[in-house]
């Protein structure tokens, strides 16, 4: 059903016409309205949010007996249709996540597409109404009052969703540790091979007492992970209960899904091609001991973890610009993944920063605007975390994604006792990465 899976902003008048010709009937995730109802749509917003989300198409007259579309002529655009829908949504608590857009115009008419996401905080109530409404899928009573058992399930679903998300994050962290252990074994093996070669070379020269202080392996000299500050970003569907794809398909689609920045590479990278249970991964380390781990799971978890520690003249620094790049490209990559595999809905995640020491310097340089040395802060905590709660409609809109990015970036700046970044700074940063939505 193209209407349910397609980005609402990409749906055309002609798409709706074709959809109706296919005779899709109303159900749990689909509702038709000939025009904006006088009683509003608050009950619809609440019931979709309480169930599995769905789409309302305004401008289509349905058969009340069968739920099939009868006429699909659209409605006249008064210029205030979207504002009216926003007013309807504001009558629901908590405020539902949704997107409302107009199609292109045809014969002076448009369709209104309202995509309502499955709610992350059920139950959703209509103001001044003690009932909890749900979608039933029954044409005779498409919206009904939730039974006590259903209400209990709603509260249970919230807990189950959290458990499911926690499970996948735990799996990803276990995979990271396994990748780290494997890479450490490889590092030690490579050094041992280099040592054997060095010893043979010394013996050929007639040197029996080898001065190992002169030996240089070319590999990182410390245990991997012993001197890193990891920034880890996770984002996944509110309730990751259904597989969006499979590891083999994800592996094959990485070249299509990946997004790029001018200074931070790409995500997911082409090396993210090792299949693991329920997903794919990449684990890389550099000769300086830096680590980068990417993971993508069939049920939608996006995991991107990179070392943001930089050591200059013995000073341990974290540049907030490095965190900013990782954050934006992860959100951008998540948008690409969810769009490609047709997921629409609430997404939840976290930004974590771990491994800081008390003498770690936090540098708020963004783009190429340097700060004065006396304005640079030292670290207070060993770990930081910031919640990520959004939806695919925001990720799919460049301007909304930009707003989300600035909001989270400012939270991070303030956490380190810096003033929020100003808009011109952020815009310059986005331009340098090739991510700007504005003319330079």
Steps between C-alpha positions, in 0.01 A plus 500: 500500500705789368312764701587331831869455419586808297631824647183718522682798350565296185137386449334659198139557403546227239634257764177538697289448188685177417476387862122546502463321167664200665202503741688495831238489776515684833656307783723520803756716316287678237216752513327706230329835549303684232577829674616629836238377750324758715574296811869509418751217489612483862344157549681377188834638618456327836381167358777475237761590762361241740501224239755463218500843341363560154388742230195722456433610141276805486320554170380141453137399557463147635212250491378489863401133462819363349765762573597504132574829324202627297623834366847655511467854376707678767399819680546868433807649663381777730856575610419409862449125471832400660458755781159352576649150521766626741219637718329160499823329607550748785182365661675169576721428801786429479549679169517232229780472247374556147557678170230674295564606140314604186551327168554691179192673361281358224198685366528740796480216752743314726505201731616534860720219628520466878754241610461420872771295664455227756532680830803460721309596818158331497224535589405817309190686616266749337474803725181508711426138407561226756493224236805347340446448127656234275475384139314171463514413131125438515325708232181538707697652789843593370574694821387363835556538873791291620414210728668473842721223361602719205587790732712267708673383182573862406687557822667163453597587141694800622701275733541230235623756248759629746616145574531424128705816438721426801558148373631618164723765656640233733565270202676783315722574799587130529589496129718807551689328784539185289633708210741677733630169640545355150686808379728488804586138421575601141718789618705274728533241223618762249755634749626146568549442127689828472718402796587165341599675181708754691675222694586311177636819347718565805627140497594530133709802598674288762331674793415249772416744781201683350431850623121494507489869592581569136220278370208688340202290399309780332191393695333668794709430809229490767205271562212598272231690684730600784528862387179598323200723560208342321202691369223249434174590326208259486163549336224246435122462461288561810404131502747289297283192478485447121797446271533771237751293302760227552881505537568387143274763350640777722854400400409525132325835542774682695628679184148636441430588863829672588525876534812715498661805657796694366714448812354199679483230235178310448243308699443217477843448345559245224695293755178447699455165328567233763178312571419425862184360662217734395725762341827618348805664653841656448777533759812698408796632693778734397875501562437768762262268689183678390192280467188516286216247517184505284204266537161482329231253604208347314249639748634851459773570756761739363823495704793730426788520748825690441803608701491880535818534709776711347840525670705810418822579686396261775164673549191278473231686308147439377391733223124549506518534122592129489190410699293730278621326183428156643154610615393654171627221275336238727163678488543550125590132453207388719267705282638329190467153656144548625390654168657219301334228706165683527487556876297798619445581864652609828872434547684504830868498581785647697829686465762367743847632575718272714860464610570862590759584763501792740770677296327453163464834320168564327551729199188664358654575162231463234578535133825698483411761761763469772424592859741679731708262711368650823147414394572128463346285776635198681287195558284442810350150462633171364187430296222704340179402324225684313165357392391492136124486444365593158321346200567417139304803375759724666792289376363509146474881492832681454379807685346302788813284523705817521283627787533170686876505449531853638279413798714198596824685428398780735418248773851362464662847505310601813595172673863612477428851629512662157238737364279348229654515154379789287321439173772646278756263656277200439424610146871535422563154644223349284630678191850365557361147520277549194185461708367857489142559391567868440695684235854577611 
